[in-house]
Amino acid sequence: MKLSEILKGLSFTCADFSDKDIKDIAYDSRKAGENIIFVCLTGAFADGHKYAAGAYEKGSRVFVCEKEISLPSDALIISVENTRAALAKMSCNFFRNPSREIDVIGITGTKGKTTVAHLIKFVLDKAGIMTGIIGTVGASYGDTVLPTVNTTPESYELQKMLRMMADGGCKAAAIEVSSLGLKAHRTDGTEFAYGVFTNLYPDHIGTNEHESFEEYAYWKTQLFPLCKKTIVNIDDPFSERIIGCSAGEIITYGYDEKADYVLGRCEKLKNGNILSMAFNVFAKGAKKKFTVGLPAEINCHNSLIALAVAEEYGVSDEVTAKALASVSVKGRCETVHECEDITVIIDYAHNGVSLKSIIDTAKDYDHNRIITLFGSVGGRTECRREELGTVSGALSDLTVITSDDPDFEDPMKICEEIASYCKKAGGEYVIIPDRAEAVHYAVKNALPGDIVILAGKGHEEYMKVEGKKLPFSEKAEVLRALRERKGV
């Protein structure tokens, strides 16, 4: 593709512009090379401008920068106001604007993004509408699985994935849109058919994230002016602001009787160790009943979004009902069906609010004891240790305190800090810093009828220790422990 085509619509200055044939774009100097544009991104931990010389040595001769850089005279230097915004525009052009060929459904909010994206994908796929997904647990479409680093990938990867999905036969793509992704211009240029708002709570506030709750909230709103239609949780106080900044048609859901999709009576279902929910919904004057294969009333609430999307696509209630009843989301209220005398739930809960929610969910079902296992990330968010320890100490019958990405911090120090708050709350606890050992302890010591909650890691396949990501799968470990319990 010609350089001029990649830069189309981009405001820039260049002392001696000459059009060139370009085969790719890179923002990592290790991927630079001949006929590859190098974009100097400025991030929280690294400045791409410092790596421009390395990219030049690898063969790149076209550079996009927002700061002054010094390179040999044969380098073409293109100056822009913001290289992240420029990368987004260039990536849209380079991958031929895939969001114009498939319906992109953007989901944002503090909680529920991953579950909602999976619910939407599950229902549309079952209806024969091939749908891709991009988010916290990775990206996929059909039988193709794509790894991701961030909830919302960098704009280059995002557009590349959307192009693969469009070329692969997808009609839609459900993507999680994080506030940090919006702030970093990762979704710039993407045309959204639908924008979904789940809820808003204080989160992601601190160093290298958002300066304040107001800033966090502001970036959440920035998705909706880009959307043709907005699906909004009318129960959340922030919904008025979302509606106020939305550009297109508004579809509402929630408990509020004024909503387009009103959640009615919810009923907990337990079949052996399988937890699910049945619920009524009132939509456009009709009362309907569905079952969702996930525990917790919040997942009935989340299912309303999938119902709204399904109706937009003309999916029958019968197809939607079958899809919702069989849905499963990796690491989100995920029940492990390996051992019948106890129930094991894997969940990504990693702060006080989400941990309380999953424990309360478990307590709503018939049970003997609640055993909760979790840790807390090292090097940051230390306030979470107090809320995690306090919540589990007050609500669990036994807390197993262990590691969760300790990184460069002493795992035992983190555990002891959590334990001090658990003790203040009057909870019984044990400390086992090795997470694999802790999982086996929790499963081995569970009594018939107990519910074991493994919180914090969810879908993740690694443990961050001393700057390295070491392989660790909560699901694989608990399966081993459950088979040992059965004597298999």
Order of alpha helices (4+ residues) and beta strands (2+ residues): alpha-beta-beta-alpha-beta-beta-alpha-beta-alpha-beta-beta-beta-alpha-beta-alpha-beta-alpha-beta-alpha-beta-beta-beta-beta-alpha-alpha-beta-beta-alpha-beta-alpha-beta-alpha-beta-alpha-beta-beta-beta-alpha
